[in-house]
Amino acid sequence: MTTPVPSIRFSTCDLCDSLKADTSGDTRWLPGSRYRSYGAFARFAGPVATVRCLDDNTQVKAAVESFGAGRVLVVDGGGSLRRSLVGGNLAASAAKNGWAGVLVHGAVRDLEELRATALGLFALGHVPMPTERRDQGLADLPVQIEGVWIRPGDWLYADEDGIVIAPKPVHPAG
């Protein structure tokens, strides 16, 4: 089932400017310099779904093969660059199933295919080695990346300047 991903206009810098007086700690951010854009879209946003896995993308595959509904899949791969957690086939499934984007705290592969896929995709790096599927990993739980908690249902905004996470939508209407 293909569904169009809603286009949200935002800039993470503008979001941070508008939220800088918020001292609640609800808004968190990841440094943009650690993540590289690999998909066709260098900007994406949506409510979060999560997977935690290490060198085994069984749960990532299950997630992207499900209806994305404009969500962003956050994959906590422990920062490992030993094996790829998302490649061309999984990215194509995510795009086909309406995911707005994927953030991989780990590695991806099939760079030419990823660039041609209508998906936002950020990752720490890339490696040609495929995953091992051992039916391991967990889905739909809070994950901690770079010391920042990201929970299912949070909103994630990603662009070239960085990644902003908030407990509810913070982008301007439009």
TORSERO-895692 format. One record per residue: residue in one letter; residue number from 0; x negated, y negated, z negated of N, C-alpha, C, O in turn. Coordinates in Angstrom, 3 decimals, always signed. Example, Ala and Ser with C-alpha at 12.3 -4.5 7.8 and 13.67 -1.06 7.14 Angstrom:
BEGIN
> A;0;-13.190;+5.690;-7.800;-12.300;+4.500;-7.800;-13.200;+3.300;-7.800;-14.236;+3.319;-8.465
> S;1;-12.850;+2.250;-7.080;-13.670;+1.060;-7.140;-12.900;-0.030;-7.870;-13.409;-1.138;-8.039
This chain:
BEGIN
> M;0;-0.859;+1.175;+0.000;+0.000;+0.000;+0.000;-0.899;-1.230;+0.000;-1.710;-1.410;-0.908
> T;1;-0.760;-2.053;+0.989;-1.537;-3.280;+1.056;-0.692;-4.435;+0.573;+0.474;-4.570;+0.946
> T;2;-1.281;-5.255;-0.250;-0.577;-6.430;-0.746;-1.500;-7.624;-0.631;-2.688;-7.502;-0.927
> P;3;-1.003;-8.762;-0.217;-1.889;-9.924;-0.130;-2.301;-10.396;-1.521;-1.499;-10.419;-2.454
> V;4;-3.562;-10.768;-1.631;-4.075;-11.287;-2.893;-3.820;-12.784;-2.910;-4.198;-13.481;-1.969
> P;5;-3.183;-13.296;-3.966;-2.883;-14.724;-4.008;-4.159;-15.554;-4.022;-5.137;-15.201;-4.681
> S;6;-4.135;-16.649;-3.295;-5.280;-17.549;-3.251;-5.142;-18.569;-4.375;-4.138;-19.275;-4.461
> I;7;-6.144;-18.642;-5.226;-6.154;-19.588;-6.328;-7.299;-20.547;-6.081;-8.444;-20.126;-5.913
> R;8;-6.996;-21.828;-6.058;-8.038;-22.830;-5.864;-8.586;-23.243;-7.218;-7.842;-23.655;-8.109
> F;9;-9.901;-23.127;-7.359;-10.538;-23.502;-8.614;-12.041;-23.637;-8.380;-12.575;-23.203;-7.360
> S;10;-12.679;-24.233;-9.325;-14.135;-24.274;-9.429;-14.447;-23.947;-10.881;-13.851;-24.532;-11.786
> T;11;-15.375;-23.020;-11.118;-15.695;-22.700;-12.510;-16.271;-23.921;-13.228;-16.072;-24.078;-14.432
> C;12;-16.975;-24.777;-12.508;-17.503;-26.004;-13.142;-16.351;-26.907;-13.584;-16.370;-27.450;-14.689
> D;13;-15.343;-27.065;-12.710;-14.181;-27.888;-13.073;-13.415;-27.265;-14.242;-12.951;-27.978;-15.131
> L;14;-13.285;-25.942;-14.238;-12.609;-25.273;-15.362;-13.352;-25.550;-16.666;-12.739;-25.878;-17.682
> C;15;-14.670;-25.416;-16.628;-15.459;-25.665;-17.844;-15.381;-27.127;-18.269;-15.340;-27.421;-19.464
> D;16;-15.361;-28.052;-17.299;-15.197;-29.465;-17.639;-13.889;-29.691;-18.373;-13.842;-30.422;-19.363
> S;17;-12.822;-29.058;-17.883;-11.511;-29.270;-18.488;-11.373;-28.579;-19.840;-10.507;-28.944;-20.635
> L;18;-12.210;-27.595;-20.105;-12.108;-26.816;-21.350;-13.223;-27.111;-22.353;-13.278;-26.472;-23.404
> K;19;-14.111;-28.061;-22.058;-15.279;-28.263;-22.912;-14.945;-28.709;-24.333;-15.744;-28.488;-25.243
> A;20;-13.792;-29.326;-24.545;-13.405;-29.756;-25.889;-12.754;-28.628;-26.692;-12.519;-28.779;-27.891
> D;21;-12.462;-27.500;-26.041;-11.834;-26.368;-26.715;-12.868;-25.681;-27.606;-13.841;-25.115;-27.107
> T;22;-12.664;-25.728;-28.890;-13.597;-25.115;-29.839;-13.086;-23.779;-30.378;-13.661;-23.228;-31.317
> S;23;-12.013;-23.260;-29.791;-11.420;-22.017;-30.286;-12.289;-20.794;-29.992;-12.167;-19.777;-30.675
> G;24;-13.156;-20.876;-28.994;-13.942;-19.710;-28.593;-13.193;-18.776;-27.669;-13.704;-17.721;-27.293
> D;25;-11.973;-19.164;-27.300;-11.178;-18.315;-26.414;-11.757;-18.227;-25.005;-11.653;-17.186;-24.356
> T;26;-12.366;-19.310;-24.530;-12.945;-19.330;-23.196;-14.407;-18.921;-23.291;-15.175;-19.480;-24.074
> R;27;-14.778;-17.937;-22.482;-16.145;-17.427;-22.472;-16.692;-17.530;-21.056;-15.924;-17.741;-20.117
> W;28;-17.994;-17.387;-20.881;-18.571;-17.457;-19.543;-19.811;-16.576;-19.475;-20.491;-16.323;-20.470
> L;29;-20.069;-16.125;-18.261;-21.284;-15.375;-17.956;-22.139;-16.244;-17.047;-21.595;-17.001;-16.242
> P;30;-23.443;-16.159;-17.150;-24.291;-16.969;-16.280;-24.195;-16.503;-14.830;-24.308;-15.312;-14.540
> G;31;-23.990;-17.442;-13.940;-23.887;-17.106;-12.518;-25.188;-16.602;-11.937;-25.186;-15.854;-10.960
> S;32;-26.297;-17.003;-12.526;-27.597;-16.631;-11.983;-27.892;-15.135;-12.089;-28.765;-14.626;-11.386
> R;33;-27.185;-14.440;-12.944;-27.419;-12.991;-13.101;-26.673;-12.173;-12.053;-27.036;-11.025;-11.797
> Y;34;-25.639;-12.746;-11.446;-24.790;-11.986;-10.543;-24.887;-12.540;-9.130;-25.008;-13.747;-8.920
> R;35;-24.830;-11.635;-8.175;-24.886;-11.995;-6.765;-23.562;-11.619;-6.102;-22.946;-10.611;-6.447
> S;36;-23.139;-12.439;-5.153;-21.922;-12.150;-4.397;-22.256;-11.179;-3.269;-23.167;-11.423;-2.478
> Y;37;-21.510;-10.076;-3.204;-21.725;-9.063;-2.171;-20.532;-8.907;-1.235;-20.691;-8.351;-0.148
> G;38;-19.353;-9.371;-1.609;-18.171;-9.209;-0.784;-17.999;-10.363;+0.181;-18.832;-11.267;+0.240
> A;39;-16.912;-10.327;+0.938;-16.626;-11.390;+1.915;-16.229;-12.693;+1.226;-16.384;-13.769;+1.804
> F;40;-15.721;-12.608;+0.002;-15.274;-13.803;-0.715;-16.218;-14.091;-1.886;-16.474;-13.216;-2.714
> A;41;-16.726;-15.310;-1.949;-17.621;-15.708;-3.039;-16.849;-16.383;-4.166;-17.454;-16.940;-5.083
> R;42;-15.533;-16.341;-4.107;-14.683;-16.939;-5.141;-13.462;-16.033;-5.293;-12.807;-15.684;-4.311
> F;43;-13.167;-15.659;-6.540;-11.977;-14.848;-6.788;-11.550;-15.013;-8.229;-12.343;-15.403;-9.086
> A;44;-10.303;-14.717;-8.485;-9.754;-14.849;-9.834;-8.550;-13.940;-9.981;-7.900;-13.575;-9.002
> G;45;-8.267;-13.584;-11.216;-7.080;-12.795;-11.503;-7.156;-12.184;-12.882;-8.178;-12.287;-13.560
> P;46;-6.073;-11.544;-13.300;-6.068;-10.849;-14.582;-6.992;-9.631;-14.525;-7.154;-9.011;-13.474
> V;47;-7.583;-9.303;-15.646;-8.629;-8.287;-15.731;-8.073;-6.899;-16.012;-7.146;-6.725;-16.802
> A;48;-8.668;-5.914;-15.339;-8.588;-4.496;-15.693;-10.035;-4.070;-15.916;-10.934;-4.640;-15.298
> T;49;-10.287;-3.096;-16.770;-11.670;-2.744;-17.103;-11.956;-1.255;-16.946;-11.072;-0.404;-17.050
> V;50;-13.229;-0.984;-16.689;-13.777;+0.372;-16.686;-15.149;+0.300;-17.345;-15.913;-0.631;-17.091
> R;51;-15.462;+1.272;-18.187;-16.813;+1.413;-18.740;-17.357;+2.752;-18.259;-16.731;+3.793;-18.456
> C;52;-18.519;+2.718;-17.630;-19.109;+3.947;-17.113;-20.613;+3.753;-16.962;-21.089;+2.618;-16.915
> L;53;-21.350;+4.828;-16.887;-22.792;+4.754;-16.679;-23.171;+5.762;-15.605;-23.103;+6.971;-15.822
> D;54;-23.565;+5.259;-14.463;-24.034;+6.083;-13.340;-23.000;+7.102;-12.868;-23.365;+8.087;-12.227
> D;55;-21.738;+6.890;-13.164;-20.642;+7.785;-12.766;-19.432;+6.908;-12.452;-18.859;+6.301;-13.357
> N;56;-19.040;+6.836;-11.190;-17.955;+5.926;-10.815;-16.590;+6.594;-10.682;-15.730;+6.089;-9.961
> T;57;-16.375;+7.715;-11.361;-15.085;+8.414;-11.298;-13.931;+7.475;-11.657;-12.928;+7.432;-10.945
> Q;58;-14.061;+6.731;-12.742;-12.983;+5.832;-13.181;-12.867;+4.601;-12.277;-11.773;+4.059;-12.117
> V;59;-13.969;+4.158;-11.693;-13.925;+3.044;-10.738;-13.107;+3.462;-9.523;-12.241;+2.717;-9.063
> K;60;-13.380;+4.643;-9.010;-12.640;+5.170;-7.849;-11.149;+5.251;-8.156;-10.321;+4.833;-7.347
> A;61;-10.808;+5.788;-9.327;-9.390;+5.893;-9.713;-8.747;+4.509;-9.779;-7.606;+4.336;-9.352
> A;62;-9.465;+3.534;-10.306;-8.902;+2.186;-10.434;-8.649;+1.558;-9.065;-7.545;+1.081;-8.803
> V;63;-9.655;+1.550;-8.187;-9.493;+0.850;-6.904;-8.539;+1.569;-5.967;-8.045;+0.970;-5.011
> E;64;-8.274;+2.823;-6.218;-7.288;+3.550;-5.416;-5.867;+3.321;-5.929;-4.907;+3.808;-5.332
> S;65;-5.727;+2.585;-7.029;-4.410;+2.233;-7.558;-4.042;+0.820;-7.102;-4.890;+0.087;-6.593
> F;66;-2.796;+0.450;-7.285;-2.293;-0.864;-6.888;-2.972;-1.945;-7.726;-2.865;-1.943;-8.952
> G;67;-3.665;-2.861;-7.069;-4.424;-3.888;-7.767;-3.613;-5.075;-8.223;-3.925;-5.675;-9.251
> A;68;-2.575;-5.429;-7.481;-1.683;-6.541;-7.850;-2.437;-7.842;-8.123;-2.058;-8.598;-9.018
> G;69;-3.509;-8.111;-7.354;-4.246;-9.356;-7.529;-5.145;-9.392;-8.746;-5.622;-10.458;-9.133
> R;70;-5.384;-8.235;-9.357;-6.241;-8.188;-10.541;-7.726;-8.161;-10.162;-8.084;-7.979;-8.999
> V;71;-8.562;-8.342;-11.158;-10.012;-8.246;-11.019;-10.464;-7.056;-11.862;-10.170;-6.981;-13.055
> L;72;-11.177;-6.136;-11.235;-11.714;-4.988;-11.955;-13.094;-5.347;-12.493;-13.992;-5.696;-11.727
> V;73;-13.260;-5.263;-13.799;-14.555;-5.491;-14.444;-15.129;-4.129;-14.783;-14.546;-3.369;-15.556
> V;74;-16.287;-3.827;-14.191;-16.944;-2.533;-14.372;-18.186;-2.735;-15.226;-19.158;-3.352;-14.791
> D;75;-18.146;-2.211;-16.444;-19.308;-2.259;-17.324;-20.135;-1.009;-17.067;-19.873;+0.058;-17.623
> G;76;-21.141;-1.165;-16.211;-22.050;-0.072;-15.902;-23.310;-0.108;-16.742;-24.321;+0.496;-16.385
> G;77;-23.247;-0.823;-17.867;-24.381;-0.890;-18.775;-25.581;-1.631;-18.208;-26.676;-1.566;-18.768
> G;78;-25.377;-2.341;-17.089;-26.485;-3.059;-16.468;-27.424;-2.152;-15.703;-28.489;-2.593;-15.273
> S;79;-27.058;-0.903;-15.525;-27.919;+0.067;-14.848;-28.014;-0.222;-13.356;-27.014;-0.491;-12.691
> L;80;-29.234;-0.160;-12.849;-29.468;-0.286;-11.409;-29.982;+1.036;-10.843;-30.577;+1.057;-9.765
> R;81;-29.757;+2.142;-11.563;-30.206;+3.463;-11.112;-29.315;+4.045;-10.030;-29.800;+4.703;-9.110
> R;82;-28.007;+3.805;-10.136;-27.044;+4.364;-9.185;-25.974;+3.324;-8.885;-25.631;+2.502;-9.735
> S;83;-25.459;+3.373;-7.678;-24.433;+2.432;-7.259;-23.070;+2.847;-7.803;-22.708;+4.023;-7.766
> L;84;-22.322;+1.873;-8.308;-20.981;+2.160;-8.807;-19.896;+1.780;-7.803;-18.777;+2.286;-7.885
> V;85;-20.210;+0.896;-6.858;-19.268;+0.513;-5.793;-20.027;+0.463;-4.479;-21.084;-0.160;-4.379
> G;86;-19.472;+1.128;-3.474;-20.017;+1.088;-2.122;-18.936;+0.676;-1.148;-17.867;+0.215;-1.548
> G;87;-19.216;+0.844;+0.126;-18.293;+0.416;+1.167;-16.913;+1.052;+1.078;-15.907;+0.366;+1.259
> N;88;-16.850;+2.341;+0.806;-15.551;+3.020;+0.751;-14.686;+2.529;-0.406;-13.492;+2.286;-0.234
> L;89;-15.294;+2.381;-1.590;-14.505;+1.928;-2.744;-14.104;+0.465;-2.588;-13.004;+0.079;-2.982
> A;90;-14.988;-0.350;-2.016;-14.629;-1.750;-1.773;-13.463;-1.833;-0.791;-12.544;-2.630;-0.982
> A;91;-13.497;-1.016;+0.251;-12.394;-1.000;+1.218;-11.092;-0.577;+0.549;-10.036;-1.135;+0.848
> S;92;-11.153;+0.400;-0.350;-9.948;+0.825;-1.087;-9.432;-0.304;-1.960;-8.224;-0.533;-2.029
> A;93;-10.342;-1.018;-2.632;-9.927;-2.132;-3.485;-9.230;-3.206;-2.659;-8.185;-3.713;-3.067
> A;94;-9.784;-3.558;-1.518;-9.176;-4.577;-0.656;-7.818;-4.104;-0.146;-6.847;-4.860;-0.164
> K;95;-7.753;-2.871;+0.303;-6.499;-2.314;+0.833;-5.401;-2.281;-0.233;-4.222;-2.455;+0.076
> N;96;-5.793;-2.058;-1.480;-4.812;-1.911;-2.552;-4.544;-3.189;-3.330;-3.914;-3.149;-4.387
> G;97;-5.017;-4.330;-2.816;-4.623;-5.613;-3.382;-5.407;-6.089;-4.585;-4.896;-6.900;-5.358
> W;98;-6.631;-5.616;-4.776;-7.473;-6.141;-5.843;-8.053;-7.471;-5.382;-8.476;-7.587;-4.231
> A;99;-8.082;-8.472;-6.249;-8.657;-9.777;-5.900;-10.172;-9.714;-5.893;-10.824;-10.382;-5.089
> G;100;-10.733;-8.912;-6.787;-12.178;-8.834;-6.863;-12.639;-7.758;-7.816;-11.856;-7.142;-8.540
> V;101;-13.964;-7.555;-7.785;-14.611;-6.591;-8.654;-15.895;-7.236;-9.180;-16.679;-7.791;-8.410
> L;102;-16.099;-7.159;-10.474;-17.337;-7.597;-11.108;-18.028;-6.346;-11.636;-17.474;-5.637;-12.476
> V;103;-19.237;-6.072;-11.147;-19.965;-4.867;-11.542;-21.191;-5.264;-12.355;-22.107;-5.908;-11.843
> H;104;-21.199;-4.877;-13.616;-22.387;-5.052;-14.446;-23.256;-3.821;-14.201;-23.424;-2.952;-15.057
> G;105;-23.799;-3.798;-12.981;-24.576;-2.674;-12.489;-24.833;-2.895;-11.008;-24.918;-4.032;-10.544
> A;106;-24.955;-1.797;-10.271;-25.369;-1.872;-8.868;-24.261;-1.492;-7.889;-23.314;-0.780;-8.223
> V;107;-24.421;-2.002;-6.660;-23.561;-1.678;-5.525;-24.452;-1.191;-4.379;-25.678;-1.238;-4.480
> R;108;-23.833;-0.726;-3.293;-24.568;-0.288;-2.110;-23.736;-0.516;-0.859;-22.597;-0.974;-0.951
> D;109;-24.286;-0.203;+0.305;-23.613;-0.398;+1.597;-23.383;-1.884;+1.861;-22.257;-2.304;+2.129
> L;110;-24.437;-2.666;+1.785;-24.315;-4.124;+1.817;-23.616;-4.651;+3.066;-22.809;-5.575;+2.965
> E;111;-23.897;-4.101;+4.213;-23.239;-4.581;+5.435;-21.735;-4.355;+5.365;-20.954;-5.228;+5.744
> E;112;-21.332;-3.196;+4.885;-19.906;-2.899;+4.732;-19.265;-3.808;+3.685;-18.145;-4.280;+3.880
> L;113;-19.955;-4.054;+2.592;-19.407;-4.913;+1.539;-19.156;-6.323;+2.059;-18.105;-6.904;+1.788
> R;114;-20.114;-6.881;+2.807;-19.963;-8.241;+3.340;-18.767;-8.356;+4.283;-18.195;-9.436;+4.429
> A;115;-18.390;-7.261;+4.917;-17.280;-7.274;+5.868;-15.933;-6.966;+5.218;-14.905;-6.978;+5.895
> T;116;-15.927;-6.693;+3.924;-14.700;-6.309;+3.220;-14.048;-7.532;+2.587;-14.704;-8.306;+1.889
> A;117;-12.759;-7.698;+2.835;-11.983;-8.839;+2.314;-11.756;-8.674;+0.815;-10.665;-8.329;+0.359
> L;118;-12.819;-8.930;+0.072;-12.805;-8.717;-1.367;-13.863;-9.607;-1.994;-14.921;-9.831;-1.406
> G;119;-13.580;-10.113;-3.183;-14.610;-10.750;-3.983;-15.358;-9.667;-4.731;-14.733;-8.808;-5.352
> L;120;-16.668;-9.683;-4.688;-17.455;-8.636;-5.330;-18.765;-9.234;-5.825;-19.593;-9.681;-5.031
> F;121;-18.945;-9.236;-7.137;-20.189;-9.687;-7.749;-20.816;-8.498;-8.456;-20.112;-7.673;-9.040
> A;122;-22.148;-8.409;-8.403;-22.870;-7.347;-9.095;-24.247;-7.858;-9.478;-24.703;-8.891;-8.988
> L;123;-24.908;-7.109;-10.372;-26.258;-7.462;-10.785;-27.274;-7.208;-9.685;-28.252;-7.946;-9.564
> G;124;-27.057;-6.182;-8.890;-28.010;-5.836;-7.854;-27.489;-4.723;-6.982;-26.317;-4.352;-7.052
> H;125;-28.369;-4.194;-6.161;-27.964;-3.116;-5.264;-29.056;-2.050;-5.211;-30.236;-2.318;-5.439
> V;126;-28.617;-0.839;-4.903;-29.504;+0.312;-4.810;-28.834;+1.302;-3.847;-27.611;+1.431;-3.877
> P;127;-29.585;+1.996;-3.006;-28.955;+2.920;-2.062;-28.484;+4.229;-2.690;-27.704;+4.955;-2.073
> M;128;-28.934;+4.544;-3.887;-28.606;+5.834;-4.513;-27.135;+5.892;-4.911;-26.653;+5.011;-5.623
> P;129;-26.410;+6.931;-4.456;-24.997;+7.047;-4.826;-24.834;+7.479;-6.278;-25.783;+7.886;-6.947
> T;130;-23.615;+7.375;-6.724;-23.262;+7.768;-8.076;-23.233;+9.284;-8.213;-23.261;+10.026;-7.232
> E;131;-23.178;+9.702;-9.441;-22.870;+11.093;-9.751;-21.462;+11.089;-10.306;-21.157;+10.303;-11.203
> R;132;-20.602;+11.946;-9.795;-19.236;+12.030;-10.331;-19.145;+13.226;-11.259;-19.198;+14.381;-10.835
> R;133;-19.008;+12.913;-12.538;-18.915;+13.947;-13.572;-17.627;+13.791;-14.376;-17.474;+14.376;-15.448
> D;134;-16.699;+12.988;-13.839;-15.423;+12.735;-14.504;-15.624;+12.120;-15.888;-14.954;+12.483;-16.854
> Q;135;-16.575;+11.170;-15.953;-16.837;+10.467;-17.201;-16.429;+9.010;-17.058;-16.135;+8.543;-15.958
> G;136;-16.414;+8.318;-18.141;-16.065;+6.901;-18.156;-14.706;+6.688;-18.806;-13.922;+7.620;-18.981
> L;137;-14.451;+5.426;-19.159;-13.201;+5.058;-19.812;-12.604;+3.851;-19.107;-13.329;+3.019;-18.561
> A;138;-11.293;+3.761;-19.121;-10.602;+2.645;-18.473;-9.701;+1.929;-19.470;-9.271;+2.497;-20.474
> D;139;-9.427;+0.659;-19.161;-8.471;-0.156;-19.924;-8.855;-0.318;-21.389;-8.041;-0.085;-22.282
> L;140;-10.103;-0.719;-21.628;-10.553;-0.985;-22.981;-11.411;-2.252;-22.947;-11.945;-2.602;-21.895
> P;141;-11.550;-2.939;-24.077;-12.441;-4.106;-24.101;-13.870;-3.671;-23.799;-14.324;-2.627;-24.267
> V;142;-14.574;-4.483;-23.013;-15.978;-4.224;-22.712;-16.789;-5.454;-23.105;-16.279;-6.574;-23.107
> Q;143;-18.039;-5.231;-23.431;-18.917;-6.342;-23.777;-20.046;-6.392;-22.753;-20.832;-5.455;-22.614
> I;144;-20.099;-7.522;-22.038;-21.107;-7.725;-21.000;-21.875;-8.988;-21.335;-21.288;-10.048;-21.551
> E;145;-23.200;-8.866;-21.377;-24.048;-10.022;-21.689;-23.646;-10.647;-23.036;-23.787;-11.854;-23.231
> G;146;-23.146;-9.816;-23.959;-22.723;-10.316;-25.258;-21.358;-10.979;-25.273;-20.949;-11.544;-26.288
> V;147;-20.651;-10.912;-24.152;-19.340;-11.556;-24.008;-18.269;-10.475;-23.910;-18.368;-9.563;-23.089
> W;148;-17.245;-10.584;-24.753;-16.134;-9.631;-24.713;-15.185;-9.984;-23.573;-14.817;-11.144;-23.386
> I;149;-14.798;-8.960;-22.817;-13.823;-9.096;-21.735;-12.788;-8.013;-21.973;-13.108;-6.829;-22.080
> R;150;-11.525;-8.454;-22.053;-10.447;-7.539;-22.405;-9.440;-7.395;-21.263;-9.214;-8.342;-20.510
> P;151;-8.842;-6.222;-21.138;-7.769;-6.086;-20.150;-6.707;-7.161;-20.397;-6.295;-7.391;-21.534
> G;152;-6.275;-7.809;-19.326;-5.277;-8.875;-19.436;-5.877;-10.263;-19.508;-5.183;-11.239;-19.225
> D;153;-7.173;-10.390;-19.885;-7.839;-11.685;-19.785;-7.793;-12.139;-18.329;-7.509;-11.344;-17.433
> W;154;-8.070;-13.411;-18.100;-8.205;-13.936;-16.741;-9.679;-14.170;-16.455;-10.392;-14.738;-17.282
> L;155;-10.132;-13.738;-15.298;-11.511;-13.930;-14.882;-11.535;-14.802;-13.639;-10.772;-14.583;-12.698
> Y;156;-12.417;-15.789;-13.646;-12.638;-16.704;-12.525;-14.104;-16.597;-12.145;-14.971;-16.779;-12.999
> A;157;-14.401;-16.308;-10.893;-15.786;-16.161;-10.456;-16.034;-16.985;-9.205;-15.233;-16.973;-8.270
> D;158;-17.144;-17.697;-9.198;-17.624;-18.368;-7.992;-19.144;-18.452;-8.082;-19.745;-17.881;-8.991
> E;159;-19.753;-19.147;-7.164;-21.218;-19.197;-7.113;-21.851;-19.826;-8.348;-23.026;-19.583;-8.624
> D;160;-21.106;-20.620;-9.089;-21.641;-21.276;-10.276;-21.586;-20.409;-11.522;-22.348;-20.636;-12.462
> G;161;-20.714;-19.433;-11.550;-20.632;-18.595;-12.733;-19.317;-17.858;-12.833;-18.515;-17.835;-11.899
> I;162;-19.120;-17.260;-13.985;-17.933;-16.442;-14.248;-17.334;-16.923;-15.557;-18.014;-16.962;-16.582
> V;163;-16.054;-17.291;-15.520;-15.350;-17.804;-16.689;-14.250;-16.807;-17.050;-13.535;-16.312;-16.178
> I;164;-14.125;-16.520;-18.343;-13.097;-15.596;-18.827;-12.257;-16.337;-19.858;-12.784;-17.004;-20.748
> A;165;-10.944;-16.209;-19.721;-10.011;-16.866;-20.640;-8.878;-15.887;-20.965;-8.604;-14.981;-20.178
> P;166;-8.219;-16.061;-22.113;-7.152;-15.123;-22.489;-5.869;-15.313;-21.693;-4.977;-14.465;-21.739
> K;167;-5.771;-16.432;-20.956;-4.581;-16.705;-20.152;-5.026;-17.536;-18.945;-6.154;-18.027;-18.924
> P;168;-4.166;-17.699;-17.951;-4.557;-18.515;-16.794;-4.891;-19.948;-17.222;-4.165;-20.555;-18.009
> V;169;-5.995;-20.478;-16.695;-6.401;-21.844;-17.012;-6.597;-22.669;-15.750;-7.024;-23.822;-15.824
> H;170;-6.291;-22.097;-14.596;-6.479;-22.827;-13.342;-5.304;-23.770;-13.101;-4.198;-23.538;-13.589
> P;171;-5.556;-24.827;-12.349;-4.468;-25.746;-12.028;-3.460;-25.083;-11.102;-3.820;-24.205;-10.318
> A;172;-2.218;-25.489;-11.187;-1.182;-24.952;-10.297;-1.487;-25.372;-8.870;-2.031;-26.448;-8.621
> G;173;-1.122;-24.495;-7.933;-1.314;-24.881;-6.536;-2.030;-23.920;-5.723;-2.242;-24.154;-4.533
